[in-house]
Each structure stands twice: as C-alpha cells, then as structure tokens.
Amino acid sequence: MEIKYSKSAVKFLKRQDTTTQHRIISVIEKLPVGDVVKLQGIDGFRLRVGNFRVIYDILGNIIDIIDVGSRGQIYR
C-alpha cells in the first residue's frame, strides 16, 4: 500500500525530535495493524501512538494520512 502524507502531517512530524518521528513513522508503515478505531461523525480512522494520534483514511490502495497531532489537540 502507498502512504501519502498531508502538509499538516508533515509539518507536525518535522517539529518533533528524531526519536518521536521514527516511532510515529514506523507505526504508520505497519498500518492497518495497531490500535485503530473508526472515527464517528467523519470518514476515517484513528491510530494511537503513545500520546500522539494519527488521523487517516483508506482510499483504495492508498493510505491518506490526514493529520498527526498530540492527543488533546488532534480532534479540534
């Protein structure tokens, strides 16, 4: 499967330290395995990586990473 990142997801990842970047990216590459929950009210899924959340959607053979953020701020 191909993984595409949005501009906001890339921006968030670049602001993190390299250890956190590698941890989040390694979990994203293993999708759809992980702590995944279907979102209510909007299309997409939520992946939990420690205190971070990855919001993504699956479009055919493409995993579209919509946003990455901290646990308290991602849903706003």
MODELLER restraints for C-alpha pairs under 7 A, 6 or more apart:
rsr = mdl.restraints
at = mdl.atoms
rsr.add(forms.Gaussian(group=physical.xy_distance, feature=features.Distance(at['CA:1:A'], at['CA:61:A']), mean=5.39, stdev=0.5))
rsr.add(forms.Gaussian(group=physical.xy_distance, feature=features.Distance(at['CA:1:A'], at['CA:62:A']), mean=5.79, stdev=0.5))
rsr.add(forms.Gaussian(group=physical.xy_distance, feature=features.Distance(at['CA:1:A'], at['CA:63:A']), mean=6.94, stdev=0.5))
rsr.add(forms.Gaussian(group=physical.xy_distance, feature=features.Distance(at['CA:2:A'], at['CA:61:A']), mean=6.54, stdev=0.5))
rsr.add(forms.Gaussian(group=physical.xy_distance, feature=features.Distance(at['CA:2:A'], at['CA:62:A']), mean=4.85, stdev=0.5))
rsr.add(forms.Gaussian(group=physical.xy_distance, feature=features.Distance(at['CA:2:A'], at['CA:63:A']), mean=6.10, stdev=0.5))
rsr.add(forms.Gaussian(group=physical.xy_distance, feature=features.Distance(at['CA:3:A'], at['CA:62:A']), mean=5.86, stdev=0.5))
rsr.add(forms.Gaussian(group=physical.xy_distance, feature=features.Distance(at['CA:3:A'], at['CA:63:A']), mean=4.78, stdev=0.5))
rsr.add(forms.Gaussian(group=physical.xy_distance, feature=features.Distance(at['CA:3:A'], at['CA:64:A']), mean=6.09, stdev=0.5))
rsr.add(forms.Gaussian(group=physical.xy_distance, feature=features.Distance(at['CA:4:A'], at['CA:63:A']), mean=6.20, stdev=0.5))
rsr.add(forms.Gaussian(group=physical.xy_distance, feature=features.Distance(at['CA:4:A'], at['CA:64:A']), mean=4.96, stdev=0.5))
rsr.add(forms.Gaussian(group=physical.xy_distance, feature=features.Distance(at['CA:4:A'], at['CA:65:A']), mean=5.98, stdev=0.5))
rsr.add(forms.Gaussian(group=physical.xy_distance, feature=features.Distance(at['CA:5:A'], at['CA:64:A']), mean=6.18, stdev=0.5))
rsr.add(forms.Gaussian(group=physical.xy_distance, feature=features.Distance(at['CA:5:A'], at['CA:65:A']), mean=4.80, stdev=0.5))
rsr.add(forms.Gaussian(group=physical.xy_distance, feature=features.Distance(at['CA:5:A'], at['CA:66:A']), mean=6.72, stdev=0.5))
rsr.add(forms.Gaussian(group=physical.xy_distance, feature=features.Distance(at['CA:6:A'], at['CA:65:A']), mean=6.08, stdev=0.5))
rsr.add(forms.Gaussian(group=physical.xy_distance, feature=features.Distance(at['CA:6:A'], at['CA:66:A']), mean=5.54, stdev=0.5))
rsr.add(forms.Gaussian(group=physical.xy_distance, feature=features.Distance(at['CA:6:A'], at['CA:67:A']), mean=6.80, stdev=0.5))
rsr.add(forms.Gaussian(group=physical.xy_distance, feature=features.Distance(at['CA:8:A'], at['CA:67:A']), mean=6.07, stdev=0.5))
rsr.add(forms.Gaussian(group=physical.xy_distance, feature=features.Distance(at['CA:9:A'], at['CA:65:A']), mean=7.00, stdev=0.5))
rsr.add(forms.Gaussian(group=physical.xy_distance, feature=features.Distance(at['CA:9:A'], at['CA:66:A']), mean=6.64, stdev=0.5))
rsr.add(forms.Gaussian(group=physical.xy_distance, feature=features.Distance(at['CA:9:A'], at['CA:67:A']), mean=4.68, stdev=0.5))
rsr.add(forms.Gaussian(group=physical.xy_distance, feature=features.Distance(at['CA:9:A'], at['CA:68:A']), mean=5.00, stdev=0.5))
rsr.add(forms.Gaussian(group=physical.xy_distance, feature=features.Distance(at['CA:12:A'], at['CA:68:A']), mean=6.50, stdev=0.5))
rsr.add(forms.Gaussian(group=physical.xy_distance, feature=features.Distance(at['CA:12:A'], at['CA:69:A']), mean=6.79, stdev=0.5))
rsr.add(forms.Gaussian(group=physical.xy_distance, feature=features.Distance(at['CA:13:A'], at['CA:21:A']), mean=5.86, stdev=0.5))
rsr.add(forms.Gaussian(group=physical.xy_distance, feature=features.Distance(at['CA:24:A'], at['CA:49:A']), mean=6.47, stdev=0.5))
rsr.add(forms.Gaussian(group=physical.xy_distance, feature=features.Distance(at['CA:34:A'], at['CA:47:A']), mean=6.95, stdev=0.5))
rsr.add(forms.Gaussian(group=physical.xy_distance, feature=features.Distance(at['CA:35:A'], at['CA:47:A']), mean=5.62, stdev=0.5))
rsr.add(forms.Gaussian(group=physical.xy_distance, feature=features.Distance(at['CA:35:A'], at['CA:48:A']), mean=5.55, stdev=0.5))
rsr.add(forms.Gaussian(group=physical.xy_distance, feature=features.Distance(at['CA:36:A'], at['CA:45:A']), mean=6.57, stdev=0.5))
rsr.add(forms.Gaussian(group=physical.xy_distance, feature=features.Distance(at['CA:36:A'], at['CA:46:A']), mean=5.51, stdev=0.5))
rsr.add(forms.Gaussian(group=physical.xy_distance, feature=features.Distance(at['CA:36:A'], at['CA:47:A']), mean=4.66, stdev=0.5))
rsr.add(forms.Gaussian(group=physical.xy_distance, feature=features.Distance(at['CA:36:A'], at['CA:48:A']), mean=6.79, stdev=0.5))
rsr.add(forms.Gaussian(group=physical.xy_distance, feature=features.Distance(at['CA:37:A'], at['CA:45:A']), mean=5.61, stdev=0.5))
rsr.add(forms.Gaussian(group=physical.xy_distance, feature=features.Distance(at['CA:37:A'], at['CA:46:A']), mean=5.24, stdev=0.5))
rsr.add(forms.Gaussian(group=physical.xy_distance, feature=features.Distance(at['CA:37:A'], at['CA:47:A']), mean=6.76, stdev=0.5))
rsr.add(forms.Gaussian(group=physical.xy_distance, feature=features.Distance(at['CA:38:A'], at['CA:44:A']), mean=6.24, stdev=0.5))
rsr.add(forms.Gaussian(group=physical.xy_distance, feature=features.Distance(at['CA:38:A'], at['CA:45:A']), mean=4.40, stdev=0.5))
rsr.add(forms.Gaussian(group=physical.xy_distance, feature=features.Distance(at['CA:38:A'], at['CA:46:A']), mean=6.29, stdev=0.5))
rsr.add(forms.Gaussian(group=physical.xy_distance, feature=features.Distance(at['CA:39:A'], at['CA:45:A']), mean=5.21, stdev=0.5))
rsr.add(forms.Gaussian(group=physical.xy_distance, feature=features.Distance(at['CA:39:A'], at['CA:46:A']), mean=6.43, stdev=0.5))
rsr.add(forms.Gaussian(group=physical.xy_distance, feature=features.Distance(at['CA:44:A'], at['CA:55:A']), mean=6.83, stdev=0.5))
rsr.add(forms.Gaussian(group=physical.xy_distance, feature=features.Distance(at['CA:44:A'], at['CA:56:A']), mean=5.55, stdev=0.5))
rsr.add(forms.Gaussian(group=physical.xy_distance, feature=features.Distance(at['CA:44:A'], at['CA:57:A']), mean=4.42, stdev=0.5))
rsr.add(forms.Gaussian(group=physical.xy_distance, feature=features.Distance(at['CA:45:A'], at['CA:55:A']), mean=5.78, stdev=0.5))
rsr.add(forms.Gaussian(group=physical.xy_distance, feature=features.Distance(at['CA:45:A'], at['CA:56:A']), mean=5.37, stdev=0.5))
rsr.add(forms.Gaussian(group=physical.xy_distance, feature=features.Distance(at['CA:45:A'], at['CA:57:A']), mean=5.93, stdev=0.5))
rsr.add(forms.Gaussian(group=physical.xy_distance, feature=features.Distance(at['CA:46:A'], at['CA:53:A']), mean=6.54, stdev=0.5))
rsr.add(forms.Gaussian(group=physical.xy_distance, feature=features.Distance(at['CA:46:A'], at['CA:54:A']), mean=5.67, stdev=0.5))
rsr.add(forms.Gaussian(group=physical.xy_distance, feature=features.Distance(at['CA:46:A'], at['CA:55:A']), mean=4.77, stdev=0.5))
rsr.add(forms.Gaussian(group=physical.xy_distance, feature=features.Distance(at['CA:46:A'], at['CA:56:A']), mean=6.48, stdev=0.5))
rsr.add(forms.Gaussian(group=physical.xy_distance, feature=features.Distance(at['CA:47:A'], at['CA:53:A']), mean=5.66, stdev=0.5))
rsr.add(forms.Gaussian(group=physical.xy_distance, feature=features.Distance(at['CA:47:A'], at['CA:54:A']), mean=4.96, stdev=0.5))
rsr.add(forms.Gaussian(group=physical.xy_distance, feature=features.Distance(at['CA:47:A'], at['CA:55:A']), mean=6.49, stdev=0.5))
rsr.add(forms.Gaussian(group=physical.xy_distance, feature=features.Distance(at['CA:48:A'], at['CA:54:A']), mean=6.53, stdev=0.5))
rsr.add(forms.Gaussian(group=physical.xy_distance, feature=features.Distance(at['CA:51:A'], at['CA:70:A']), mean=5.97, stdev=0.5))
rsr.add(forms.Gaussian(group=physical.xy_distance, feature=features.Distance(at['CA:51:A'], at['CA:71:A']), mean=5.34, stdev=0.5))
rsr.add(forms.Gaussian(group=physical.xy_distance, feature=features.Distance(at['CA:52:A'], at['CA:69:A']), mean=5.59, stdev=0.5))
rsr.add(forms.Gaussian(group=physical.xy_distance, feature=features.Distance(at['CA:52:A'], at['CA:70:A']), mean=4.39, stdev=0.5))
rsr.add(forms.Gaussian(group=physical.xy_distance, feature=features.Distance(at['CA:52:A'], at['CA:71:A']), mean=5.10, stdev=0.5))
rsr.add(forms.Gaussian(group=physical.xy_distance, feature=features.Distance(at['CA:53:A'], at['CA:68:A']), mean=5.78, stdev=0.5))
rsr.add(forms.Gaussian(group=physical.xy_distance, feature=features.Distance(at['CA:53:A'], at['CA:69:A']), mean=5.57, stdev=0.5))
rsr.add(forms.Gaussian(group=physical.xy_distance, feature=features.Distance(at['CA:53:A'], at['CA:70:A']), mean=6.06, stdev=0.5))
rsr.add(forms.Gaussian(group=physical.xy_distance, feature=features.Distance(at['CA:53:A'], at['CA:71:A']), mean=5.75, stdev=0.5))
rsr.add(forms.Gaussian(group=physical.xy_distance, feature=features.Distance(at['CA:53:A'], at['CA:74:A']), mean=6.83, stdev=0.5))
rsr.add(forms.Gaussian(group=physical.xy_distance, feature=features.Distance(at['CA:54:A'], at['CA:67:A']), mean=5.94, stdev=0.5))
rsr.add(forms.Gaussian(group=physical.xy_distance, feature=features.Distance(at['CA:54:A'], at['CA:68:A']), mean=4.50, stdev=0.5))
rsr.add(forms.Gaussian(group=physical.xy_distance, feature=features.Distance(at['CA:54:A'], at['CA:69:A']), mean=6.73, stdev=0.5))
rsr.add(forms.Gaussian(group=physical.xy_distance, feature=features.Distance(at['CA:55:A'], at['CA:65:A']), mean=6.23, stdev=0.5))
rsr.add(forms.Gaussian(group=physical.xy_distance, feature=features.Distance(at['CA:55:A'], at['CA:66:A']), mean=5.50, stdev=0.5))
rsr.add(forms.Gaussian(group=physical.xy_distance, feature=features.Distance(at['CA:55:A'], at['CA:67:A']), mean=5.16, stdev=0.5))
rsr.add(forms.Gaussian(group=physical.xy_distance, feature=features.Distance(at['CA:55:A'], at['CA:68:A']), mean=6.25, stdev=0.5))
rsr.add(forms.Gaussian(group=physical.xy_distance, feature=features.Distance(at['CA:56:A'], at['CA:63:A']), mean=6.87, stdev=0.5))
rsr.add(forms.Gaussian(group=physical.xy_distance, feature=features.Distance(at['CA:56:A'], at['CA:64:A']), mean=5.50, stdev=0.5))
rsr.add(forms.Gaussian(group=physical.xy_distance, feature=features.Distance(at['CA:56:A'], at['CA:65:A']), mean=4.38, stdev=0.5))
rsr.add(forms.Gaussian(group=physical.xy_distance, feature=features.Distance(at['CA:56:A'], at['CA:66:A']), mean=5.06, stdev=0.5))
rsr.add(forms.Gaussian(group=physical.xy_distance, feature=features.Distance(at['CA:56:A'], at['CA:67:A']), mean=6.97, stdev=0.5))
rsr.add(forms.Gaussian(group=physical.xy_distance, feature=features.Distance(at['CA:57:A'], at['CA:63:A']), mean=5.98, stdev=0.5))
rsr.add(forms.Gaussian(group=physical.xy_distance, feature=features.Distance(at['CA:57:A'], at['CA:64:A']), mean=5.27, stdev=0.5))
rsr.add(forms.Gaussian(group=physical.xy_distance, feature=features.Distance(at['CA:57:A'], at['CA:65:A']), mean=6.68, stdev=0.5))
rsr.add(forms.Gaussian(group=physical.xy_distance, feature=features.Distance(at['CA:58:A'], at['CA:64:A']), mean=6.10, stdev=0.5))
